[in-house]
Amino acid sequence: MELDLRKLKEPIITDSGTLGILDSPELPFQPKRLYWIHSVPVGFTRGNHAHKKLQQFFLLIKGSMGIELSDGHETKNIVMHENREILVVSPGYWRKLFNFSFDAIVVVGADAIYDPQDYIHDWEEFLNWKKATREN
């Protein structure tokens, strides 16, 4: 399983507050949708699904959290901190976001607008879909 975890190139400017910069040349796609997650209660998880076509990136603005990614065979856990790293997730990965710190704020960018048909919410359905896509 190859994961795309990259360091943002643009500087954070801190002369009068903090200004973080994310320019689109640093991304493998042009975001068409942005959303953010915060105030996740202790012990709760987010995600718990896969996307058939959607690409996403995760950028932790504050705090820390974990992301578990699985392709159906191999699973990797990544701990993210507010250290200017961005995680790009290709389609076809089951994702679970967990272990949010009380102050965690994560921005998620997607290469398409919301499409409920792109989601797989059931693990067994995901495994069957992966098998079918490998056979074709």
Number of C-alpha atoms within 10 A of each C-alpha: 10 7 12 12 15 13 12 18 13 12 11 13 11 9 7 6 6 9 10 12 13 15 10 10 9 14 17 14 16 14 17 11 13 14 10 13 13 15 11 17 11 11 9 10 15 14 13 16 16 23 22 18 15 18 19 22 22 20 22 22 19 18 17 20 21 17 20 17 22 16 17 17 8 8 13 13 13 14 13 23 19 16 14 19 17 23 20 21 21 17 15 23 21 25 21 17 18 20 18 26 19 15 14 19 21 23 16 19 22 20 17 16 12 12 10 8 9 13 17 19 14 12 14 11 11 22 16 12 16 17 12 10 11 8 7 5
